Amino acid sequence: MVDKFFLGLDYETDDEAVKKGFAAIDFLRTIFGRDFVEQRVGVKLNQDLLTGIIDPRHRQFPENGHDIFADLKLSHGADTGERIIERIRRSLPVNYITVSAGLGSTILGEYVRYTNQHGINVIAFTAHTKIPPEEVSRIYAGEDLDDAIFNLGQVAYEGGCHAIVLEGERLNDQRIRGLPLRKLVTGIRIDPSDVGTQSRVTSLDTLSDLKQHVDYVVISSRYVNNPESLRGYVSTLL
């Protein structure tokens, strides 16, 4: 069951992210009710909006009860990563961050021990959805995509991570479904031909059949400011 819907605020400016984020939240409230929005709708901010001076308007999201997923995609050693997280925390409370599963379980464990002190959940990102499957195989020594995701998921679990990022179709593999951590699905498209800059996407219809195995989803910015698409997207996954 999808517990949390993160609105992907992947826009060029903070002004656009704040305005479109709250417009979507207000729309969802009228359709699905206040309790749904307060309990199950958060926002995703990319690293570019969290670098340098952080716009104080983003604080309105947690002040109104919406979790912040900081998609930092950290791939540094934990000491550097901790300094980055600490700088962000001084300006903005975050609830989830992404760290590379490729760092290995030891370094992931260092991140987890630090973030647990501050109420932050570590989500391990695996093989980025912008990497074509054949390149994933080259990078991970001949493994196919499912093998790579499964092995990276095991590393994330051994490091104590809260969740992993993956595309929805990987959940057809029972080994991946059985990993004892939460699953966050990104790259979801209502029309699979609408790939955009992604190399691998998940069809919303496909994900609907697998939604009992999904804990979190990211709603693409292309749907956040489209009320009818937003309504259809959420309805399909409830």
C-alpha positions in Angstrom: 0.0 0.0 0.0 1.3 3.4 -0.9 1.8 5.2 2.5 3.2 8.5 1.1 2.9 10.5 -2.1 5.8 12.9 -2.6 5.2 15.8 -4.9 8.3 16.2 -7.1 9.0 19.9 -7.1 11.7 19.6 -9.8 11.4 23.2 -11.0 14.0 25.7 -12.0 13.2 28.2 -9.2 12.2 28.2 -5.6 9.3 30.5 -6.4 7.9 27.9 -8.9 8.4 25.0 -6.5 6.6 26.7 -3.6 3.7 28.0 -5.7 3.1 24.7 -7.6 3.6 22.6 -4.5 1.0 24.4 -2.5 -1.4 24.6 -5.4 -1.2 20.8 -5.8 -1.7 20.3 -2.0 -4.7 22.6 -2.0 -6.2 20.7 -5.0 -5.6 17.3 -3.4 -7.3 18.5 -0.2 -10.4 19.4 -2.1 -10.5 15.9 -3.7 -9.2 13.5 -1.1 -9.8 15.5 2.1 -7.6 17.1 4.8 -6.7 13.9 6.6 -5.3 12.3 3.5 -3.2 15.4 2.6 -1.8 15.9 6.1 -1.0 12.3 6.6 0.1 11.1 3.2 1.4 14.0 1.1 4.9 15.2 1.3 7.3 17.1 -1.1 10.5 16.1 -2.8 13.2 18.8 -3.2 16.3 18.2 -5.3 19.8 19.1 -4.3 19.8 22.2 -6.5 17.1 23.9 -4.4 19.0 22.9 -1.2 22.4 24.2 -2.3 23.6 27.7 -1.1 21.0 29.8 0.6 17.8 27.9 1.2 14.6 29.8 0.4 12.8 30.2 3.8 9.5 29.7 2.1 10.2 25.9 1.9 9.7 25.9 5.7 6.0 26.3 5.0 5.8 22.7 3.9 6.8 21.2 7.3 5.0 23.9 9.2 1.8 22.6 7.5 2.6 19.0 8.3 4.2 17.9 5.0 7.3 15.7 5.2 10.3 16.8 3.1 12.2 14.3 1.1 15.6 15.8 0.3 16.7 14.0 -2.8 20.4 14.7 -2.2 21.8 11.6 -3.8 24.8 11.8 -1.5 27.8 9.7 -2.6 30.4 11.2 -0.3 32.0 9.6 2.7 29.8 10.0 5.8 31.9 12.8 7.3 31.3 15.0 4.3 27.7 13.9 4.0 27.0 14.8 7.6 28.3 18.3 7.1 26.0 18.7 4.1 23.0 17.4 6.0 23.8 19.6 9.0 24.0 22.7 6.9 20.5 21.9 5.4 19.1 21.1 8.8 20.0 24.5 10.1 17.6 26.0 7.6 15.1 23.3 6.9 13.9 20.2 8.7 14.0 17.2 6.4 12.6 13.7 7.0 14.2 11.6 4.3 17.4 11.8 2.3 18.9 9.7 -0.5 22.4 8.2 -0.2 24.1 6.0 -2.8 23.7 2.3 -2.1 27.0 1.9 -4.0 28.9 3.3 -0.9 28.5 0.0 0.8 26.9 -1.1 4.0 29.7 0.2 6.3 29.4 3.8 5.1 25.6 3.6 4.8 25.6 2.5 8.5 27.6 5.6 9.4 25.0 7.8 7.7 22.2 5.9 9.4 23.7 6.3 12.9 24.0 10.0 12.3 20.6 10.6 10.8 18.8 8.5 13.4 19.9 11.1 16.0 17.9 13.7 14.0 14.8 11.8 13.0 15.9 11.5 9.4 15.3 8.3 7.3 18.0 7.2 4.8 16.7 6.0 1.5 19.3 4.3 -0.6 19.2 5.1 -4.3 20.2 2.1 -6.5 20.7 2.1 -10.3 19.5 5.6 -11.4 16.6 5.5 -13.8 18.5 7.6 -16.3 21.0 4.8 -16.8 20.0 2.4 -19.7 19.7 -1.2 -18.7 22.7 -2.3 -20.8 24.9 0.3 -19.0 23.6 -1.0 -15.7 24.9 -4.4 -16.7 28.3 -3.0 -17.6 28.6 -1.0 -14.4 27.6 -3.9 -12.2 29.9 -6.6 -13.8 27.4 -8.3 -16.1 24.4 -8.4 -13.7 21.0 -7.9 -15.2 18.9 -5.0 -13.9 17.0 -7.1 -11.3 20.2 -8.7 -10.0 21.8 -5.2 -9.6 18.8 -3.8 -7.8 18.5 -6.8 -5.5 22.2 -6.8 -4.6 22.2 -3.0 -4.0 19.0 -3.5 -1.9 20.8 -6.1 0.2 23.6 -3.7 0.8 21.1 -1.0 1.8 19.4 -3.4 4.3 22.7 -4.4 5.8 23.6 -0.8 6.3 20.3 -0.2 8.2 18.6 2.0 5.5 14.9 2.7 5.8 14.1 2.2 2.1 15.5 1.9 -1.5 14.6 3.7 -4.7 13.7 1.6 -7.6 11.5 1.5 -10.7 8.2 -0.3 -10.2 8.7 -3.1 -12.6 11.5 -4.4 -10.5 8.9 -5.4 -7.9 7.9 -8.3 -10.2 11.0 -10.0 -9.0 10.1 -11.8 -5.7 13.6 -11.4 -4.4 13.3 -7.6 -4.6 9.8 -7.6 -3.2 11.0 -9.7 -0.3 13.8 -7.2 0.8 12.9 -6.2 4.3 13.0 -2.5 3.8 10.5 0.0 2.3 10.3 0.6 -1.5 10.1 4.1 -3.1 9.2 4.1 -6.7 10.1 7.0 -9.0 10.0 7.6 -12.8 6.3 6.8 -13.0 4.5 7.9 -16.2 0.8 7.9 -16.9 1.7 7.4 -20.6 4.9 5.2 -20.7 5.9 6.8 -24.0 6.3 10.1 -22.1 9.9 9.1 -21.1 11.3 12.6 -21.0 15.0 12.5 -19.8 14.6 9.1 -18.1 15.9 5.9 -19.7 13.7 3.6 -17.6 10.2 4.5 -16.5 7.3 2.7 -14.7 3.9 2.6 -16.3 1.2 3.8 -13.8 -1.0 0.9 -15.0 1.8 -1.5 -14.2 2.4 0.0 -10.8 -1.3 -0.2 -10.0 -1.0 -4.0 -10.1 2.0 -3.9 -7.8 0.9 -1.2 -5.4 0.5 -3.5 -2.5 4.3 -3.8 -2.5 5.0 0.0 -2.7 5.5 2.2 0.3 6.3 5.6 -1.3 6.0 7.1 -4.7 7.3 10.4 -6.2 4.8 12.2 -8.4 6.7 13.8 -11.4 6.7 17.5 -11.6 4.9 17.1 -15.0 1.8 16.0 -13.1 2.1 18.1 -10.0 0.7 21.2 -11.8 -1.9 19.2 -13.9 -5.0 18.7 -11.7 -6.6 16.0 -13.8 -3.4 14.0 -14.2 -2.8 14.5 -10.4 -6.2 13.2 -9.5 -5.9 10.2 -11.8 -2.4 9.4 -10.6 -3.4 9.3 -6.9 -6.7 7.6 -7.4 -5.0 4.8 -9.3 -2.6 4.1 -6.4 -5.1 4.3 -3.5 
